[in-house]
Amino acid sequence: MALSETVAQQQLIVVPQVPIAMETRHLSTYYDDFQALKDVSVAIPARQVTALIGPSGCGKSSFLRCLNRMNDTIDSARVEGDVTLGGISIYERATDVVSLRRRVGMVFQNPNPFPMSIYDNIAYGPRLHASYDRGTLDQIVERSLQQAALWDEVKDKLRQSALGLSGGQQQRLCIARVLAVEPEVLLMDEPCSALDPTATFKIEELLLSLMESYTIVIVTHNMYQASRVSQYTGFFLLGELIEYADTEQIFENPKHRSTDDYVRGRFG
């Protein structure tokens, strides 16, 4: 399936013939009278890593929150336009938001494990959405921790508090917690900003392995990280999506002067 022609015409985006997981169409976001996003139309390729870059306050995180309706939790927020998942609008009145957030999971900037055991952190989502016997839950916990490259480090202390893990381990635990409910899309809002270089490297390796099974959208201020882990990159500035293309083009031959200035460190 190719990129929507309408979206391509709106944003002059060139994307290879790849399946599309989500699309936004004329997406704008407001917080009271402040417009955080301005008419963003873009297609997000399936089972690829898409990086969102740009200076602080440019709309990256607001865009991310629109993809699983996290802005619904902010009283002052208002969204115009549309977002589709698998071709179906997520802003229809009939949308089950709990189910949507299972399909489109979010990992936040700072690790936020629940104050419970490692096992119960991972089992929390599956227990919320369905009734599983103990054996099945055990399998889900192990599978999710394996996917998050954490199993070997915690398999002998599953009943210990998750709060006792290191920062990098806690972030991988939060990723495993999202994976436990088998999402289609994984949203990550600066997941490495609070981590040391070693933990950051492990998360980046993890992203590349997860890409085989999940669509990933990551907000990052780290240009090296964006260039290392993503296949597509979008550059935001003052609420607008200035440029969106394959990552090599964005970093080696951007079409817009502002994109070139940003990736080369001339502002931001």
C-alpha positions as CSV (number, residue, x, y, z in Angstrom):
1,M,0.0,0.0,0.0
2,A,1.4,3.4,-1.0
3,L,1.2,6.7,0.8
4,S,-2.1,8.4,0.4
5,E,-1.9,10.6,-2.7
6,T,-3.9,13.3,-1.0
7,V,-1.5,13.5,1.9
8,A,1.5,13.3,-0.4
9,Q,0.2,16.3,-2.3
10,Q,-0.4,18.3,0.8
11,Q,3.0,17.8,2.3
12,L,5.1,17.0,-0.8
13,I,6.2,13.8,1.0
14,V,8.0,11.1,-0.9
15,V,7.7,7.7,0.8
16,P,8.6,4.4,-0.7
17,Q,5.9,1.8,-1.4
18,V,5.5,0.6,2.1
19,P,2.4,-0.2,4.2
20,I,1.1,2.7,6.3
21,A,0.1,2.2,10.0
22,M,-1.3,5.6,10.8
23,E,-2.1,8.8,9.0
24,T,-2.9,12.3,10.2
25,R,-5.0,14.7,8.0
26,H,-5.1,18.4,8.6
27,L,-4.3,17.8,12.3
28,S,-4.3,20.9,14.5
29,T,-4.1,21.0,18.3
30,Y,-5.0,23.9,20.6
31,Y,-4.5,24.4,24.3
32,D,-7.0,27.1,25.1
33,D,-6.1,29.8,22.6
34,F,-2.6,28.6,21.9
35,Q,-2.2,26.5,18.7
36,A,0.5,23.8,19.2
37,L,0.0,22.0,15.9
38,K,-0.8,23.6,12.6
39,D,-2.5,21.5,9.8
40,V,-0.2,18.4,9.9
41,S,-0.9,15.7,7.4
42,V,1.5,12.8,7.3
43,A,1.7,9.1,6.8
44,I,3.5,6.9,9.3
45,P,5.1,3.7,7.8
46,A,4.3,0.4,9.4
47,R,7.1,-1.6,11.1
48,Q,9.6,1.2,10.8
49,V,11.0,3.7,13.3
50,T,9.9,7.3,12.6
51,A,11.8,10.0,14.5
52,L,10.3,13.4,15.3
53,I,12.9,16.1,15.8
54,G,12.8,19.9,16.4
55,P,13.4,22.5,19.1
56,S,11.6,22.4,22.4
57,G,8.0,23.6,22.2
58,C,7.7,22.9,18.4
59,G,4.7,20.5,18.7
60,K,6.5,17.1,18.6
61,S,5.0,15.8,21.9
62,S,1.6,17.3,21.1
63,F,1.6,15.4,17.9
64,L,2.6,12.2,19.6
65,R,-0.2,12.6,22.2
66,C,-2.8,13.0,19.3
67,L,-1.9,9.5,18.0
68,N,-3.5,7.8,21.0
69,R,-5.7,10.6,22.3
70,M,-3.7,11.3,25.4
71,N,-4.8,15.0,24.9
72,D,-8.2,13.9,25.9
73,T,-6.9,14.0,29.5
74,I,-6.1,17.7,29.2
75,D,-9.2,19.9,29.8
76,S,-7.8,22.8,27.7
77,A,-6.9,20.7,24.7
78,R,-8.8,20.7,21.5
79,V,-8.0,18.7,18.4
80,E,-9.1,19.4,14.8
81,G,-8.6,17.2,11.8
82,D,-8.3,13.5,11.9
83,V,-6.0,10.5,12.7
84,T,-6.5,7.1,11.3
85,L,-5.2,3.7,12.5
86,G,-5.5,1.0,9.9
87,G,-7.6,3.4,7.8
88,I,-10.2,3.9,10.6
89,S,-10.6,7.3,12.4
90,I,-9.5,7.2,16.0
91,Y,-11.6,10.3,16.7
92,E,-15.0,8.8,15.9
93,R,-17.5,9.1,18.8
94,A,-17.7,5.3,18.9
95,T,-14.0,4.8,19.5
96,D,-13.1,2.9,22.7
97,V,-10.2,5.0,24.0
98,V,-9.1,2.2,26.4
99,S,-8.8,-0.2,23.5
100,L,-7.1,2.5,21.3
101,R,-4.4,3.0,24.0
102,R,-3.8,-0.7,24.1
103,R,-3.3,-0.7,20.3
104,V,-1.2,2.5,20.4
105,G,1.0,2.3,23.5
106,M,3.0,5.1,25.0
107,V,6.4,5.2,26.8
108,F,7.1,8.5,28.5
109,Q,10.3,10.6,29.0
110,N,10.9,9.5,32.6
111,P,10.5,5.8,33.6
112,N,7.3,5.4,35.6
113,P,7.1,1.9,37.0
114,F,4.2,1.1,39.2
115,P,5.0,0.7,43.0
116,M,4.6,-3.0,42.8
117,S,6.7,-6.1,41.8
118,I,8.4,-6.5,38.4
119,Y,6.0,-9.3,37.6
120,D,2.9,-7.3,38.5
121,N,4.0,-4.3,36.5
122,I,4.0,-6.5,33.4
123,A,0.9,-8.4,34.2
124,Y,-1.1,-5.2,35.0
125,G,-2.3,-4.5,31.5
126,P,-3.2,-8.1,30.5
127,R,-5.2,-8.5,33.7
128,L,-7.0,-5.2,32.9
129,H,-8.0,-6.3,29.5
130,A,-8.8,-10.0,29.9
131,S,-8.9,-12.9,32.3
132,Y,-5.8,-15.1,32.1
133,D,-4.8,-18.1,34.1
134,R,-1.5,-18.0,36.0
135,G,0.3,-20.1,33.4
136,T,-0.7,-17.8,30.6
137,L,0.3,-14.7,32.6
138,D,3.7,-16.2,33.3
139,Q,4.2,-16.7,29.6
140,I,3.1,-13.1,28.8
141,V,5.5,-11.7,31.5
142,E,8.4,-13.7,30.2
143,R,7.7,-12.9,26.5
144,S,7.4,-9.2,27.2
145,L,10.6,-9.0,29.3
146,Q,12.4,-11.0,26.6
147,Q,11.2,-8.6,23.9
148,A,12.4,-5.7,26.1
149,A,15.9,-7.3,26.5
150,L,15.4,-7.4,30.3
151,W,14.5,-11.0,31.1
152,D,18.0,-12.2,31.8
153,E,18.6,-9.4,34.3
154,V,15.4,-9.8,36.3
155,K,14.2,-13.4,35.9
156,D,15.4,-14.3,39.4
157,K,13.8,-11.3,41.1
158,L,10.3,-11.0,39.5
159,R,8.7,-10.6,42.9
160,Q,11.0,-7.7,44.0
161,S,9.8,-4.1,43.7
162,A,10.3,-2.6,40.2
163,L,11.4,0.6,42.0
164,G,14.7,-1.1,42.9
165,L,15.8,-1.3,39.3
166,S,18.2,1.1,37.7
167,G,16.9,3.9,35.5
168,G,17.7,2.1,32.3
169,Q,16.1,-1.1,33.6
170,Q,13.0,0.8,34.7
171,Q,12.6,2.3,31.2
172,R,12.9,-1.1,29.6
173,L,10.4,-2.4,32.1
174,C,8.0,0.3,31.0
175,I,8.5,-0.8,27.4
176,A,7.9,-4.4,28.4
177,R,4.7,-3.3,30.2
178,V,3.4,-1.7,27.0
179,L,4.4,-4.7,24.9
180,A,2.5,-7.1,27.3
181,V,-0.8,-5.9,25.8
182,E,0.4,-6.5,22.2
183,P,0.1,-3.0,20.7
184,E,0.4,-2.3,17.0
185,V,2.1,1.1,17.5
186,L,4.7,2.1,20.1
187,L,5.0,5.8,20.9
188,M,8.1,7.0,22.7
189,D,8.5,10.5,24.1
190,E,12.2,11.1,24.6
191,P,12.7,7.7,26.2
192,C,16.4,8.1,26.7
193,S,16.6,11.7,28.0
194,A,17.0,10.7,31.6
195,L,19.4,7.8,30.9
196,D,23.2,7.4,30.8
197,P,25.0,6.5,27.6
198,T,25.1,2.8,28.4
199,A,21.4,2.6,29.1
200,T,20.7,4.7,26.0
201,F,22.6,2.3,23.8
202,K,20.6,-0.6,25.1
203,I,17.3,1.2,24.4
204,E,18.5,2.1,20.9
205,E,19.4,-1.6,20.2
206,L,16.0,-2.6,21.6
207,L,14.2,-0.2,19.2
208,L,16.0,-1.7,16.2
209,S,14.9,-5.2,17.3
210,L,11.3,-4.2,18.0
211,M,10.9,-2.6,14.6
212,E,10.5,-6.1,13.1
213,S,7.1,-6.4,14.9
214,Y,6.0,-2.9,15.8
215,T,5.5,0.5,14.3
216,I,7.6,3.0,16.4
217,V,7.4,6.7,16.6
218,I,10.0,8.4,18.8
219,V,10.4,12.0,19.8
220,T,14.1,12.8,20.4
221,H,16.4,15.9,20.8
222,N,19.4,13.7,20.0
223,M,20.3,14.0,16.4
224,Y,22.7,11.1,16.5
225,Q,20.0,8.9,18.0
226,A,17.5,9.9,15.3
227,S,20.0,9.2,12.6
228,R,21.0,5.8,14.1
229,V,17.6,4.3,14.9
230,S,15.1,5.7,12.5
231,Q,14.2,5.0,8.9
232,Y,12.0,8.2,8.5
233,T,12.3,11.5,10.2
234,G,9.9,14.5,10.6
235,F,11.2,18.0,11.4
236,F,8.8,20.2,13.4
237,L,9.1,24.0,13.9
238,L,6.6,26.3,15.5
239,G,3.9,23.7,15.3
240,E,4.4,22.9,11.6
241,L,5.8,19.8,10.0
242,I,8.4,21.4,7.9
243,E,9.9,18.3,6.3
244,Y,9.3,14.6,6.4
245,A,11.3,12.1,4.4
246,D,13.6,9.1,4.8
247,T,16.2,9.8,7.5
248,E,19.2,9.8,5.2
249,Q,17.6,12.6,3.1
250,I,16.8,14.7,6.2
251,F,20.3,14.5,7.5
252,E,22.3,14.5,4.3
253,N,20.2,16.4,1.8
254,P,17.2,18.2,3.4
255,K,15.0,20.3,1.1
256,H,14.4,23.1,3.5
257,R,17.0,25.6,4.9
258,S,15.5,25.4,8.4
259,T,15.8,21.6,8.4
260,D,19.5,21.9,7.4
261,D,20.2,24.5,10.0
262,Y,18.6,22.4,12.7
263,V,20.3,19.1,12.0
264,R,23.6,20.9,11.7
265,G,23.2,22.5,15.1
266,R,22.8,26.1,13.9
267,F,19.8,26.7,16.1
268,G,17.5,24.8,18.5
